[in-house]
Amino acid sequence: MTRSEPQTVKFRGSEDITLVADEWNRGNSDAGAAPAATSDSDQPTVLMLHGGGQNRFSWKGTGQILADQGLHVVALDSRGHGDSDRAPNANYTVDALCDDTLGVIDQIGRPVVLIGASMGGMTGMLVAYVAGPQKVTKLVLVDVVPRYEKDGSARIRDFMASGIDGFASLDEAADAVAAYLPYRKKPRSPEGLKKNLRLRDGRWFWHWDPAFLTAPTDDPFVRIEKLERAVIESTIPILLIRGKLSDVVSSDGVKDFLEKVPRAEFVELSEAGHTAAGDDNDAFSEVVVQFVCK
């Protein structure tokens, strides 16, 4: 099989914002237009939604592996992240992210398997429910459940806030990441961080809208109830992947989720934390391929 190389494409989100994505195995059809071309017309598209403060490059390894299986893959920059437009009025609620994703699915024009990490997983829960099983055929939740650990979530926000004024060098940014993810092996070169940072006025800034941290958010109690109802009432296959080292999804959180959604499958990755796809991409990708392709 010829190795598929990703192409940068654009979709139209809600509120008329532009969403940028990497896409594998599009064939000769137009970017953002339907229908998509794949090597197997019976296979769905895989649509990947990253976590808060991340971007589409978080999925680079897994996206390539899925594409090498002949699947049509779209890794999306969510609003305010990566190269996508920042949200009007700093609207980064789950409902706004859901509306964007529903629009992207309609533009893809065929059923999708949703893979969502953290913020992307919460979005995926709601999207799968609203879109229905004809449009979303499977759902992969990466270290996210409706009732996640508040302390772990706060640590993510603290890490994001700590770099809001930028870094003097890539090495300084790499040191900050290493302190936040002490269990992950630090790369020998910080050059890979250029996918997540932008140089401006002599400093390196994370490539997401700072208003994401300060904008009004959903009422957490309403959101929890909404997402729980979505996964409980959804009928599609669901896979929950937890990083064993995660402080965002606990064992109790997994137990609660599986009691409420007994049809869901569960896999725990022993060498991964909350950022499971980046922590142990080989193990993560193997689990995802098995679920998506069966």
Backbone as CSV, one residue per row, in Angstrom:
resi,resn,N_x,N_y,N_z,CA_x,CA_y,CA_z,C_x,C_y,C_z
1,MET,0.844,-1.198,0.000,0.000,0.000,0.000,0.881,1.251,0.000
2,THR,0.550,2.195,-0.848,1.284,3.451,-0.893,0.993,4.268,0.352
3,ARG,2.043,4.770,0.962,1.880,5.544,2.192,1.174,6.861,1.891
4,SER,0.119,7.122,2.656,-0.649,8.345,2.476,-0.008,9.483,3.250
5,GLU,0.121,10.622,2.615,0.656,11.803,3.282,-0.503,12.757,3.595
6,PRO,-0.495,13.373,4.776,-1.597,14.266,5.121,-1.575,15.560,4.319
7,GLN,-2.743,16.076,4.051,-2.891,17.370,3.408,-3.635,18.308,4.353
8,THR,-3.286,19.568,4.332,-3.980,20.555,5.148,-5.233,21.016,4.419
9,VAL,-6.378,20.924,5.097,-7.664,21.286,4.498,-8.420,22.206,5.456
10,LYS,-9.498,22.789,4.960,-10.299,23.698,5.774,-11.766,23.293,5.747
11,PHE,-12.398,23.474,6.894,-13.829,23.265,7.031,-14.444,24.554,7.580
12,ARG,-15.758,24.632,7.448,-16.478,25.783,7.991,-17.182,25.370,9.270
13,GLY,-16.851,26.052,10.375,-17.495,25.777,11.644,-18.699,26.659,11.862
14,SER,-19.323,26.518,13.012,-20.443,27.388,13.345,-19.931,28.808,13.566
15,GLU,-20.830,29.757,13.540,-20.480,31.176,13.653,-19.517,31.611,12.540
16,ASP,-19.533,30.827,11.438,-18.763,31.137,10.231,-17.256,31.175,10.460
17,ILE,-16.763,30.385,11.422,-15.315,30.344,11.630,-14.683,29.279,10.746
18,THR,-13.414,29.463,10.444,-12.659,28.502,9.639,-11.924,27.537,10.560
19,LEU,-12.088,26.253,10.276,-11.424,25.202,11.032,-10.430,24.503,10.122
20,VAL,-9.209,24.349,10.593,-8.137,23.740,9.810,-7.931,22.301,10.282
21,ALA,-7.614,21.422,9.349,-7.430,20.010,9.676,-6.320,19.416,8.822
22,ASP,-5.769,18.319,9.297,-4.936,17.445,8.476,-5.792,16.275,8.039
23,GLU,-5.631,15.889,6.792,-6.481,14.859,6.209,-5.634,13.872,5.423
24,TRP,-5.890,12.591,5.660,-5.215,11.522,4.937,-6.234,10.780,4.064
25,ASN,-5.797,10.341,2.892,-6.594,9.487,2.005,-7.857,10.165,1.497
26,ARG,-7.732,11.444,1.175,-8.876,12.148,0.588,-9.101,11.736,-0.861
27,GLY,-8.054,11.339,-1.565,-8.202,11.051,-2.983,-8.215,12.346,-3.767
28,ASN,-9.026,12.425,-4.779,-9.039,13.597,-5.654,-10.192,14.555,-5.383
29,SER,-10.976,14.281,-4.322,-12.106,15.176,-4.064,-11.626,16.455,-3.392
30,ASP,-12.474,17.463,-3.414,-12.091,18.767,-2.889,-12.018,18.752,-1.374
31,ALA,-11.108,19.574,-0.820,-10.966,19.674,0.625,-12.272,20.144,1.239
32,GLY,-12.687,19.429,2.297,-13.891,19.826,3.000,-15.176,19.521,2.264
33,ALA,-15.091,18.813,1.138,-16.291,18.507,0.369,-16.604,17.022,0.463
34,ALA,-17.835,16.658,0.231,-18.246,15.263,0.279,-18.514,14.779,-1.142
35,PRO,-18.420,13.468,-1.382,-18.007,12.468,-0.429,-16.496,12.282,-0.412
36,ALA,-15.993,11.722,0.651,-14.560,11.452,0.763,-14.224,10.159,0.043
37,ALA,-12.990,10.086,-0.449,-12.544,8.874,-1.125,-11.621,8.092,-0.215
38,THR,-11.870,6.811,-0.043,-10.975,5.938,0.703,-10.752,4.683,-0.119
39,SER,-9.795,3.874,0.349,-9.509,2.640,-0.369,-10.594,1.597,-0.134
40,ASP,-11.434,1.798,0.888,-12.528,0.876,1.168,-13.776,1.704,1.444
41,SER,-14.705,1.706,0.500,-15.875,2.571,0.608,-16.763,2.189,1.783
42,ASP,-16.592,0.966,2.347,-17.393,0.551,3.485,-16.816,1.033,4.811
43,GLN,-15.609,1.566,4.774,-14.986,2.040,6.001,-15.396,3.476,6.277
44,PRO,-15.685,3.785,7.554,-16.044,5.162,7.879,-14.817,6.057,7.909
45,THR,-15.064,7.336,7.939,-14.018,8.300,8.214,-13.705,8.281,9.708
46,VAL,-12.448,8.514,10.059,-12.057,8.695,11.457,-11.817,10.185,11.676
47,LEU,-12.586,10.774,12.580,-12.463,12.196,12.903,-11.892,12.320,14.311
48,MET,-10.753,13.006,14.421,-9.999,13.058,15.675,-10.060,14.461,16.272
49,LEU,-10.442,14.526,17.557,-10.638,15.789,18.268,-9.669,15.850,19.453
50,HIS,-8.779,16.822,19.446,-7.730,16.914,20.469,-8.252,17.512,21.773
51,GLY,-7.385,17.554,22.770,-7.717,18.127,24.063,-7.446,19.620,24.122
52,GLY,-7.887,20.250,25.195,-7.672,21.672,25.382,-6.192,22.016,25.443
53,GLY,-5.806,23.067,24.706,-4.420,23.483,24.670,-3.567,22.687,23.695
54,GLN,-4.146,21.681,23.041,-3.415,20.889,22.056,-3.839,21.327,20.651
55,ASN,-3.441,20.559,19.641,-3.886,20.816,18.277,-3.834,19.520,17.482
56,ARG,-4.082,19.630,16.192,-4.213,18.427,15.360,-2.948,17.588,15.319
57,PHE,-1.796,18.183,15.585,-0.540,17.438,15.523,-0.414,16.444,16.667
58,SER,-1.278,16.557,17.686,-1.295,15.558,18.758,-1.623,14.169,18.219
59,TRP,-2.294,14.135,17.066,-2.743,12.868,16.479,-1.848,12.400,15.339
60,LYS,-0.729,13.056,15.110,0.061,12.777,13.911,0.422,11.296,13.776
61,GLY,0.930,10.690,14.841,1.347,9.289,14.759,0.187,8.353,14.535
62,THR,-0.865,8.505,15.333,-2.026,7.619,15.209,-2.774,7.869,13.906
63,GLY,-2.872,9.133,13.504,-3.519,9.433,12.230,-2.832,8.743,11.071
64,GLN,-1.505,8.761,11.077,-0.754,8.115,10.008,-0.962,6.606,10.022
65,ILE,-0.973,6.031,11.218,-1.172,4.580,11.328,-2.555,4.179,10.825
66,LEU,-3.574,4.948,11.182,-4.921,4.651,10.691,-5.006,4.828,9.174
67,ALA,-4.354,5.864,8.667,-4.343,6.081,7.217,-3.645,4.943,6.502
68,ASP,-2.594,4.417,7.111,-1.878,3.292,6.503,-2.718,2.022,6.472
69,GLN,-3.805,2.015,7.270,-4.764,0.909,7.210,-5.782,1.121,6.081
70,GLY,-5.652,2.241,5.371,-6.549,2.542,4.267,-7.737,3.399,4.647
71,LEU,-7.740,3.907,5.886,-8.870,4.706,6.352,-8.728,6.165,5.944
72,HIS,-9.870,6.811,5.763,-9.899,8.254,5.576,-9.873,8.885,6.962
73,VAL,-8.899,9.742,7.234,-8.667,10.283,8.573,-8.635,11.804,8.511
74,VAL,-9.322,12.442,9.455,-9.313,13.895,9.590,-8.951,14.237,11.031
75,ALA,-7.860,14.970,11.223,-7.450,15.454,12.547,-7.691,16.956,12.568
76,LEU,-8.611,17.384,13.412,-9.135,18.745,13.375,-8.496,19.627,14.439
77,ASP,-8.167,20.857,14.064,-7.857,21.899,15.042,-9.174,22.484,15.532
78,SER,-9.465,22.339,16.813,-10.684,22.927,17.357,-10.594,24.449,17.350
79,ARG,-11.736,25.097,17.428,-11.764,26.561,17.455,-10.815,27.093,18.537
80,GLY,-10.074,28.129,18.165,-9.160,28.735,19.115,-7.873,27.980,19.331
81,HIS,-7.670,26.887,18.610,-6.476,26.057,18.765,-5.793,25.871,17.417
82,GLY,-4.470,25.766,17.448,-3.733,25.539,16.218,-4.002,26.630,15.203
83,ASP,-4.285,26.222,13.979,-4.480,27.176,12.887,-5.939,27.534,12.643
84,SER,-6.845,27.005,13.453,-8.255,27.367,13.311,-8.508,28.763,13.875
85,ASP,-9.607,29.357,13.424,-9.969,30.695,13.902,-10.253,30.691,15.398
86,ARG,-9.967,31.816,16.027,-10.393,32.010,17.402,-11.892,32.284,17.437
87,ALA,-12.508,31.930,18.548,-13.961,31.980,18.631,-14.467,33.395,18.833
88,PRO,-15.522,33.772,18.124,-16.159,35.062,18.399,-16.647,35.100,19.842
89,ASN,-16.375,36.192,20.536,-16.801,36.353,21.932,-16.252,35.252,22.845
90,ALA,-15.112,34.679,22.433,-14.453,33.636,23.240,-15.421,32.520,23.626
91,ASN,-16.229,32.086,22.684,-17.218,31.036,22.938,-16.561,29.667,22.771
92,TYR,-16.144,29.081,23.894,-15.486,27.772,23.867,-16.262,26.739,24.676
93,THR,-17.564,26.888,24.731,-18.393,25.928,25.448,-18.438,24.597,24.692
94,VAL,-18.830,23.556,25.410,-18.982,22.248,24.771,-20.031,22.316,23.658
95,ASP,-21.077,23.101,23.867,-22.106,23.233,22.838,-21.535,23.843,21.558
96,ALA,-20.664,24.863,21.704,-20.062,25.489,20.525,-19.140,24.509,19.805
97,LEU,-18.349,23.764,20.565,-17.462,22.764,19.970,-18.275,21.676,19.285
98,CYS,-19.392,21.313,19.887,-20.289,20.314,19.290,-20.838,20.819,17.954
99,ASP,-21.300,22.058,17.917,-21.850,22.612,16.682,-20.804,22.624,15.569
100,ASP,-19.570,22.986,15.909,-18.495,22.947,14.919,-18.339,21.549,14.338
101,THR,-18.283,20.570,15.235,-18.015,19.191,14.816,-19.165,18.626,13.990
102,LEU,-20.384,18.950,14.368,-21.528,18.507,13.564,-21.433,19.065,12.141
103,GLY,-21.011,20.311,12.025,-20.834,20.900,10.702,-19.745,20.227,9.902
104,VAL,-18.644,19.873,10.570,-17.550,19.179,9.886,-18.023,17.817,9.388
105,ILE,-18.775,17.097,10.209,-19.290,15.786,9.799,-20.184,15.918,8.561
106,ASP,-21.019,16.925,8.551,-21.877,17.136,7.381,-21.046,17.432,6.138
107,GLN,-19.957,18.192,6.301,-19.098,18.501,5.150,-18.288,17.286,4.694
108,ILE,-17.932,16.417,5.615,-17.266,15.166,5.226,-18.231,14.317,4.404
109,GLY,-19.480,14.288,4.827,-20.511,13.668,4.019,-20.595,12.165,4.090
110,ARG,-20.094,11.594,5.158,-20.203,10.145,5.341,-20.082,9.838,6.829
111,PRO,-20.429,8.614,7.263,-20.343,8.284,8.683,-18.910,8.410,9.206
112,VAL,-18.809,8.724,10.490,-17.489,8.881,11.094,-17.388,8.066,12.376
113,VAL,-16.161,7.673,12.679,-15.783,7.228,14.015,-15.131,8.423,14.689
114,LEU,-15.616,8.794,15.856,-15.054,9.922,16.578,-14.043,9.440,17.607
115,ILE,-12.876,10.075,17.607,-11.872,9.835,18.639,-11.604,11.173,19.315
116,GLY,-11.882,11.250,20.614,-11.737,12.522,21.302,-10.960,12.381,22.592
117,ALA,-10.003,13.261,22.795,-9.198,13.278,24.012,-9.609,14.455,24.889
118,SER,-9.893,14.184,26.165,-10.166,15.244,27.129,-11.278,16.162,26.607
119,MET,-10.992,17.432,26.315,-11.993,18.339,25.761,-12.633,17.752,24.508
120,GLY,-11.835,17.143,23.646,-12.365,16.528,22.426,-13.264,15.348,22.722
121,GLY,-12.991,14.639,23.827,-13.848,13.530,24.212,-15.190,13.990,24.723
122,MET,-15.188,15.075,25.517,-16.462,15.639,25.967,-17.289,16.104,24.766
123,THR,-16.605,16.736,23.826,-17.286,17.140,22.597,-17.850,15.926,21.878
124,GLY,-17.048,14.869,21.791,-17.463,13.662,21.091,-18.685,12.998,21.707
125,MET,-18.764,13.004,23.049,-19.937,12.421,23.710,-21.213,13.097,23.239
126,LEU,-21.184,14.425,23.226,-22.371,15.180,22.848,-22.658,15.063,21.359
127,VAL,-21.613,15.118,20.542,-21.785,15.016,19.091,-22.396,13.674,18.705
128,ALA,-21.876,12.593,19.291,-22.375,11.260,18.943,-23.865,11.144,19.253
129,TYR,-24.280,11.710,20.370,-25.690,11.655,20.771,-26.560,12.495,19.841
130,VAL,-26.116,13.733,19.579,-26.922,14.636,18.750,-26.976,14.160,17.294
131,ALA,-25.846,13.702,16.776,-25.777,13.285,15.370,-26.519,11.981,15.127
132,GLY,-26.475,11.075,16.102,-27.129,9.786,15.949,-26.230,8.746,15.300
133,PRO,-26.607,7.469,15.396,-25.751,6.368,14.939,-25.556,6.290,13.432
134,GLN,-26.415,6.972,12.660,-26.204,6.964,11.209,-25.012,7.829,10.818
135,LYS,-24.709,8.830,11.618,-23.591,9.733,11.305,-22.340,9.424,12.117
136,VAL,-22.511,9.015,13.371,-21.368,8.642,14.209,-21.532,7.178,14.586
137,THR,-20.648,6.326,14.090,-20.824,4.886,14.237,-20.091,4.300,15.440
138,LYS,-19.016,4.943,15.892,-18.265,4.496,17.062,-17.668,5.722,17.749
139,LEU,-17.355,5.564,19.041,-16.794,6.665,19.815,-15.651,6.154,20.673
140,VAL,-14.488,6.805,20.553,-13.329,6.500,21.402,-13.097,7.691,22.320
141,LEU,-13.126,7.446,23.625,-12.895,8.480,24.630,-11.514,8.273,25.227
142,VAL,-10.662,9.267,25.088,-9.271,9.150,25.526,-9.093,9.910,26.839
143,ASP,-9.033,9.168,27.913,-8.833,9.687,29.262,-9.816,10.803,29.599
144,VAL,-11.084,10.510,29.390,-12.126,11.470,29.750,-13.428,10.725,30.048
145,VAL,-14.065,11.117,31.123,-15.402,10.659,31.489,-16.173,11.896,31.960
146,PRO,-17.487,11.836,32.008,-18.224,13.023,32.454,-17.838,13.483,33.858
147,ARG,-17.572,12.523,34.761,-17.199,12.857,36.135,-15.688,12.654,36.315
148,TYR,-14.930,13.639,35.827,-13.474,13.566,35.920,-12.999,14.215,37.220
149,GLU,-11.705,14.044,37.515,-11.133,14.555,38.761,-10.819,16.043,38.645
150,LYS,-11.375,16.825,39.534,-11.207,18.281,39.469,-9.761,18.703,39.716
151,ASP,-9.048,17.998,40.600,-7.661,18.372,40.874,-6.786,18.176,39.634
152,GLY,-7.006,17.086,38.926,-6.238,16.842,37.706,-6.539,17.862,36.637
153,SER,-7.811,18.224,36.509,-8.202,19.251,35.545,-7.582,20.592,35.904
154,ALA,-7.557,20.909,37.203,-6.959,22.177,37.648,-5.463,22.210,37.342
155,ARG,-4.815,21.061,37.441,-3.371,21.017,37.147,-3.115,21.315,35.671
156,ILE,-3.996,20.858,34.789,-3.874,21.170,33.362,-3.989,22.677,33.152
157,ARG,-4.999,23.265,33.761,-5.211,24.701,33.591,-4.049,25.504,34.173
158,ASP,-3.498,25.042,35.294,-2.344,25.732,35.880,-1.142,25.677,34.941
159,PHE,-0.948,24.518,34.309,0.156,24.386,33.357,-0.050,25.315,32.161
160,MET,-1.268,25.359,31.647,-1.552,26.229,30.509,-1.344,27.698,30.893
161,ALA,-1.812,28.075,32.070,-1.691,29.465,32.510,-0.240,29.858,32.760
162,SER,0.571,28.883,33.172,1.965,29.202,33.506,2.771,29.642,32.283
163,GLY,2.332,29.279,31.080,3.050,29.659,29.870,2.367,30.736,29.068
164,ILE,1.387,31.386,29.657,0.585,32.327,28.878,1.389,33.544,28.435
165,ASP,2.479,33.867,29.149,3.339,34.988,28.763,4.481,34.570,27.843
166,GLY,4.475,33.326,27.418,5.474,32.855,26.472,6.753,32.375,27.132
167,PHE,7.667,31.891,26.289,8.946,31.353,26.746,10.080,32.030,25.985
168,ALA,11.198,32.184,26.647,12.352,32.828,26.020,12.989,31.951,24.957
169,SER,12.786,30.630,25.054,13.400,29.701,24.101,12.589,28.419,24.051
170,LEU,12.845,27.612,23.030,12.217,26.300,22.945,12.643,25.413,24.097
171,ASP,13.893,25.543,24.515,14.381,24.747,25.647,13.598,25.065,26.920
172,GLU,13.292,26.346,27.120,12.519,26.713,28.301,11.117,26.100,28.248
173,ALA,10.511,26.102,27.065,9.207,25.469,26.903,9.295,23.967,27.146
174,ALA,10.343,23.340,26.633,10.536,21.898,26.824,10.702,21.559,28.295
175,ASP,11.393,22.407,29.037,11.554,22.182,30.484,10.206,22.260,31.194
176,ALA,9.353,23.184,30.764,8.026,23.315,31.369,7.184,22.067,31.109
177,VAL,7.249,21.541,29.884,6.515,20.328,29.549,7.038,19.150,30.363
178,ALA,8.362,19.052,30.504,8.970,17.948,31.252,8.559,17.983,32.724
179,ALA,8.437,19.186,33.273,8.002,19.305,34.670,6.539,18.904,34.826
180,TYR,5.737,19.205,33.807,4.317,18.859,33.843,4.099,17.361,33.600
181,LEU,4.928,16.761,32.753,4.810,15.332,32.409,6.100,14.609,32.803
182,PRO,6.371,14.451,34.086,7.655,13.880,34.518,7.854,12.425,34.122
183,TYR,6.768,11.715,33.849,6.871,10.303,33.473,7.192,10.117,32.000
184,ARG,7.068,11.180,31.197,7.327,11.058,29.760,8.793,11.356,29.469
185,LYS,9.414,10.543,28.647,10.813,10.751,28.284,10.963,12.056,27.512
186,LYS,11.865,12.901,27.973,12.062,14.200,27.342,12.794,14.033,26.009
187,PRO,12.271,14.603,24.926,12.947,14.499,23.622,14.344,15.128,23.675
188,ARG,15.254,14.589,22.875,16.615,15.133,22.842,16.642,16.535,22.257
189,SER,15.705,16.817,21.361,15.627,18.144,20.749,14.242,18.733,20.990
190,PRO,14.159,20.046,21.281,12.865,20.677,21.482,12.197,21.127,20.184
191,GLU,12.801,20.824,19.028,12.305,21.331,17.751,10.866,20.908,17.468
192,GLY,10.471,19.730,17.970,9.113,19.258,17.739,8.053,20.168,18.334
193,LEU,8.437,20.977,19.319,7.489,21.884,19.945,7.052,23.014,19.013
194,LYS,7.761,23.191,17.910,7.368,24.239,16.969,5.977,24.004,16.400
195,LYS,5.487,22.766,16.468,4.120,22.478,16.025,3.097,23.063,16.997
196,ASN,3.525,23.326,18.234,2.612,23.798,19.268,2.864,25.234,19.703
197,LEU,3.935,25.833,19.199,4.326,27.179,19.616,4.470,28.091,18.407
198,ARG,4.350,29.374,18.644,4.592,30.364,17.600,5.513,31.451,18.153
199,LEU,6.506,31.867,17.346,7.454,32.901,17.749,6.856,34.271,17.469
200,ARG,6.793,35.093,18.514,6.220,36.421,18.379,6.968,37.382,19.305
201,ASP,7.522,38.434,18.707,8.244,39.441,19.493,9.347,38.824,20.341
202,GLY,10.023,37.840,19.759,11.176,37.240,20.419,10.853,36.195,21.466
203,ARG,9.572,35.849,21.642,9.191,34.821,22.617,8.300,33.772,21.951
204,TRP,8.307,32.573,22.522,7.532,31.461,21.993,6.236,31.323,22.796
205,PHE,5.104,31.374,22.089,3.800,31.298,22.735,3.072,30.033,22.277
206,TRP,2.335,29.425,23.227,1.478,28.298,22.856,0.464,28.751,21.811
207,HIS,0.151,27.827,20.884,-0.676,28.188,19.729,-2.150,27.918,20.021
208,TRP,-2.672,28.603,21.040,-4.096,28.571,21.338,-4.495,29.922,21.920
209,ASP,-5.780,30.206,21.853,-6.310,31.498,22.270,-6.249,31.613,23.798
210,PRO,-5.531,32.589,24.356,-5.481,32.737,25.816,-6.860,32.914,26.445
211,ALA,-7.810,33.435,25.672,-9.171,33.608,26.193,-9.835,32.273,26.512
212,PHE,-9.278,31.188,25.984,-9.793,29.851,26.286,-9.784,29.597,27.797
213,LEU,-8.807,30.179,28.493,-8.701,29.969,29.940,-9.619,30.869,30.752
214,THR,-9.956,32.010,30.218,-10.691,33.009,30.997,-12.129,33.210,30.538
215,ALA,-12.496,32.621,29.415,-13.850,32.811,28.877,-14.885,32.125,29.770
216,PRO,-16.120,32.608,29.753,-17.193,31.917,30.485,-17.321,30.476,30.016
217,THR,-17.561,29.577,30.940,-17.669,28.152,30.610,-19.067,27.641,30.923
218,ASP,-19.296,26.379,30.545,-20.565,25.742,30.873,-20.689,25.599,32.391
219,ASP,-21.916,25.579,32.874,-22.144,25.194,34.263,-21.706,23.734,34.416
220,PRO,-20.730,23.455,35.294,-20.179,22.085,35.346,-21.217,21.026,35.689
221,PHE,-22.189,21.361,36.545,-23.195,20.367,36.919,-24.127,20.068,35.748
222,VAL,-24.510,21.102,35.032,-25.342,20.902,33.843,-24.577,20.097,32.795
223,ARG,-23.293,20.421,32.617,-22.483,19.707,31.622,-22.357,18.227,31.968
224,ILE,-22.092,17.930,33.233,-21.955,16.531,33.640,-23.228,15.758,33.335
225,GLU,-24.366,16.319,33.711,-25.639,15.626,33.472,-25.892,15.458,31.974
226,LYS,-25.575,16.491,31.198,-25.795,16.433,29.754,-24.924,15.340,29.110
227,LEU,-23.656,15.266,29.507,-22.742,14.293,28.904,-23.063,12.878,29.367
228,GLU,-23.437,12.726,30.628,-23.824,11.391,31.101,-25.051,10.889,30.352
229,ARG,-26.027,11.744,30.189,-27.224,11.338,29.451,-26.867,10.961,28.017
230,ALA,-25.950,11.733,27.422,-25.564,11.464,26.034,-24.951,10.076,25.880
231,VAL,-24.017,9.700,26.755,-23.363,8.398,26.598,-24.277,7.258,27.037
232,ILE,-25.136,7.513,28.034,-26.048,6.458,28.490,-27.077,6.139,27.414
233,GLU,-27.591,7.173,26.757,-28.650,6.970,25.764,-28.117,6.637,24.374
234,SER,-26.842,6.886,24.141,-26.256,6.536,22.847,-26.199,5.019,22.703
235,THR,-26.341,4.538,21.484,-26.380,3.093,21.247,-25.150,2.557,20.523
236,ILE,-24.210,3.423,20.172,-23.055,2.993,19.374,-21.983,2.369,20.272
237,PRO,-21.075,1.582,19.697,-19.940,1.065,20.462,-19.067,2.204,20.987
238,ILE,-18.660,2.091,22.243,-17.814,3.091,22.886,-16.597,2.404,23.487
239,LEU,-15.441,3.000,23.277,-14.202,2.531,23.890,-13.656,3.645,24.772
240,LEU,-13.423,3.326,26.042,-12.783,4.259,26.967,-11.343,3.813,27.176
241,ILE,-10.412,4.718,26.886,-8.990,4.454,27.103,-8.517,5.353,28.246
242,ARG,-7.948,4.759,29.260,-7.402,5.529,30.380,-5.895,5.323,30.458
243,GLY,-5.166,6.412,30.709,-3.768,6.296,31.051,-3.658,5.991,32.534
244,LYS,-2.987,4.918,32.878,-2.920,4.491,34.283,-2.316,5.561,35.178
245,LEU,-1.457,6.415,34.613,-0.799,7.459,35.385,-1.624,8.744,35.436
246,SER,-2.816,8.723,34.895,-3.649,9.923,34.810,-4.135,10.376,36.181
247,ASP,-4.159,11.696,36.372,-4.793,12.264,37.561,-6.095,12.976,37.195
248,VAL,-6.536,12.778,35.960,-7.790,13.390,35.497,-8.935,12.377,35.521
249,VAL,-8.658,11.154,35.121,-9.642,10.069,35.188,-9.137,9.044,36.205
250,SER,-9.890,8.857,37.257,-9.491,7.935,38.324,-10.101,6.558,38.102
251,SER,-9.646,5.580,38.878,-10.244,4.243,38.825,-11.710,4.296,39.216
252,ASP,-12.027,5.131,40.199,-13.436,5.281,40.593,-14.254,5.914,39.469
253,GLY,-13.638,6.870,38.756,-14.324,7.493,37.634,-14.617,6.495,36.531
254,VAL,-13.670,5.600,36.272,-13.872,4.542,35.277,-14.979,3.594,35.724
255,LYS,-14.938,3.192,36.998,-15.951,2.275,37.527,-17.343,2.872,37.396
256,ASP,-17.474,4.137,37.760,-18.762,4.825,37.657,-19.238,4.860,36.206
257,PHE,-18.320,5.161,35.287,-18.675,5.246,33.870,-19.145,3.892,33.343
258,LEU,-18.420,2.830,33.667,-18.756,1.512,33.143,-20.045,0.961,33.762
259,GLU,-20.357,1.378,34.988,-21.628,0.977,35.593,-22.800,1.636,34.871
260,LYS,-22.586,2.876,34.426,-23.650,3.613,33.752,-23.714,3.298,32.256
261,VAL,-22.572,2.902,31.689,-22.502,2.567,30.257,-21.887,1.163,30.138
262,PRO,-22.629,0.132,30.547,-22.046,-1.220,30.627,-21.617,-1.803,29.291
263,ARG,-22.139,-1.290,28.198,-21.741,-1.819,26.886,-20.361,-1.316,26.465
264,ALA,-19.846,-0.292,27.145,-18.573,0.304,26.750,-17.417,-0.659,27.016
265,GLU,-16.438,-0.623,26.132,-15.197,-1.357,26.348,-14.204,-0.448,27.066
266,PHE,-13.264,-1.062,27.768,-12.298,-0.276,28.535,-10.905,-0.875,28.397
267,VAL,-9.936,0.017,28.154,-8.526,-0.381,28.091,-7.725,0.627,28.907
268,GLU,-6.807,0.121,29.709,-5.912,0.984,30.484,-4.486,0.805,29.982
269,LEU,-3.825,1.913,29.697,-2.445,1.894,29.202,-1.500,2.154,30.367
270,SER,-0.665,1.189,30.684,0.131,1.246,31.912,1.229,2.301,31.878
271,GLU,1.694,2.679,30.685,2.811,3.622,30.579,2.352,5.021,30.175
272,ALA,1.057,5.295,30.286,0.524,6.575,29.824,-0.216,7.300,30.939
273,GLY,-0.288,8.631,30.771,-1.080,9.462,31.656,-2.254,10.058,30.904
274,HIS,-2.605,11.299,31.245,-3.764,11.935,30.625,-3.554,12.148,29.128
275,THR,-2.324,12.457,28.730,-2.013,12.669,27.313,-1.591,11.334,26.694
276,ALA,-2.520,10.393,26.685,-2.202,8.999,26.374,-1.600,8.807,24.989
277,ALA,-2.133,9.503,23.984,-1.641,9.306,22.616,-0.184,9.709,22.480
278,GLY,0.236,10.738,23.207,1.623,11.167,23.145,2.521,10.424,24.102
279,ASP,1.954,9.909,25.197,2.759,9.226,26.206,3.242,7.858,25.733
280,ASP,2.358,7.114,25.083,2.702,5.772,24.583,1.935,5.555,23.287
281,ASN,2.429,6.185,22.211,1.665,6.189,20.969,1.530,4.816,20.352
282,ASP,2.535,3.971,20.505,2.458,2.631,19.917,1.319,1.833,20.539
283,ALA,1.282,1.804,21.866,0.229,1.050,22.554,-1.133,1.675,22.289
284,PHE,-1.194,2.987,22.331,-2.453,3.685,22.077,-2.969,3.377,20.677
285,SER,-2.111,3.503,19.687,-2.530,3.299,18.305,-2.985,1.866,18.062
286,GLU,-2.322,0.914,18.684,-2.710,-0.491,18.519,-4.133,-0.728,19.016
287,VAL,-4.443,-0.168,20.173,-5.787,-0.313,20.742,-6.826,0.351,19.843
288,VAL,-6.514,1.541,19.348,-7.454,2.282,18.516,-7.711,1.552,17.196
289,VAL,-6.663,1.059,16.556,-6.820,0.350,15.287,-7.699,-0.887,15.477
290,GLN,-7.482,-1.629,16.549,-8.284,-2.824,16.793,-9.760,-2.478,16.940
291,PHE,-10.055,-1.393,17.634,-11.448,-1.005,17.855,-12.088,-0.450,16.605
292,VAL,-11.385,0.417,15.908,-11.938,1.087,14.726,-12.164,0.098,13.591
293,CYS,-11.258,-0.830,13.436,-11.279,-1.691,12.245,-12.048,-2.996,12.433
294,LYS,-12.495,-3.300,13.641,-13.200,-4.583,13.821,-14.657,-4.499,13.361
